[in-house]
Amino acid sequence: MPQLNPNPWFTIMVLTWFTFSLLIQPKLLSFTPTNKPMNKTVTTKPTQWIWPWT
């Protein structure tokens, strides 16, 4: 069964991950996000619903 032979596919996978890790990822991480993160204000909890039959 040729699917069990890892000889060509393992090297392709390793080369692909090295390419991604060393070349593509630093280029992608160098971009700055368009929207800066903002501090979210803490909101107060709403009052609980008061059921008329309790």
C-alpha positions as CSV (number, residue, x, y, z in Angstrom):
1,M,0.0,0.0,0.0
2,P,1.7,3.3,-1.1
3,Q,-0.2,5.3,1.6
4,L,2.0,3.7,4.3
5,N,5.2,4.7,2.7
6,P,6.2,8.0,4.5
7,N,9.4,8.5,2.5
8,P,8.3,11.3,0.1
9,W,5.5,12.7,2.2
10,F,7.4,13.3,5.4
11,T,10.0,15.4,3.7
12,I,7.3,17.4,1.9
13,M,5.5,18.0,5.2
14,V,8.7,19.0,7.0
15,L,9.8,21.4,4.2
16,T,6.3,22.9,4.1
17,W,6.4,23.6,7.8
18,F,9.8,25.0,7.7
19,T,8.8,27.3,4.9
20,F,5.8,28.5,6.8
21,S,7.6,28.9,10.0
22,L,10.7,30.7,8.7
23,L,9.4,32.7,5.7
24,I,5.7,33.2,5.7
25,Q,4.9,33.6,9.4
26,P,7.3,36.5,10.1
27,K,5.9,38.4,7.1
28,L,2.4,37.9,8.3
29,L,3.2,38.8,11.9
30,S,4.8,42.1,10.8
31,F,1.5,43.6,9.7
32,T,-0.1,45.9,12.2
33,P,-3.8,45.3,12.9
34,T,-6.1,48.0,11.6
35,N,-8.2,48.3,14.8
36,K,-6.4,48.8,18.0
37,P,-7.8,46.9,21.0
38,M,-9.7,49.1,23.4
39,N,-10.3,48.7,27.1
40,K,-13.8,47.6,27.7
41,T,-15.7,49.5,30.3
42,V,-17.3,47.5,33.1
43,T,-21.0,47.7,32.9
44,T,-23.3,47.3,35.9
45,K,-25.4,44.3,36.2
46,P,-29.1,44.8,35.4
47,T,-31.6,44.4,38.2
48,Q,-33.2,41.0,38.5
49,W,-36.6,40.4,37.1
50,I,-39.2,40.5,39.8
51,W,-41.9,38.0,39.1
52,P,-45.4,39.1,40.3
53,W,-46.4,35.6,41.4
54,T,-43.6,34.9,43.8
